[in-house]
């Protein structure tokens, strides 16, 4: 049985190992995702409420983190939302719905706190199953070169992105 809960400081080391193991043998390889998570926790906007672990028999098998992002246009913040980075599940536990459970929990928490959207850079086949749409359909673009078919956004409250067009800006931890 899989249970989800908010991260605790005692989980940090286990999450670091989980993230490394989840990404090391992927097509993209490990890209310092664990360091990104550690740096995001240092940001003043960080809230542990948006960092979730999945447990199986009291062992951490999955992790997800949301952090704030901003849509800018003409040097003005138009709207503040969240981005998912990273979502990680131990390789031997993948394909069992753990990532989906984490994602749905984080979406519910974001919606509960009134955030209008979640932004994701990820696999088209996976995130489209959860009603993530290409961000370019909304006129929202990344601040770096990336394939259009892997840059997604999901409105959490009705038409929260109507008349919002611009470029996503990430927290400094992403640099």
Helices and strands as residue ranges (DSSP letters): E 2-6, G 9-11, H 12-23, H 33-42, G 48-50, E 51-56, E 59-73, E 76-89, G 91-93, H 98-112, E 117-121, H 124-127, G 128-130, E 133-134, G 135-138, E 140-141, G 148-150, E 151-155, E 166-170, G 172-174
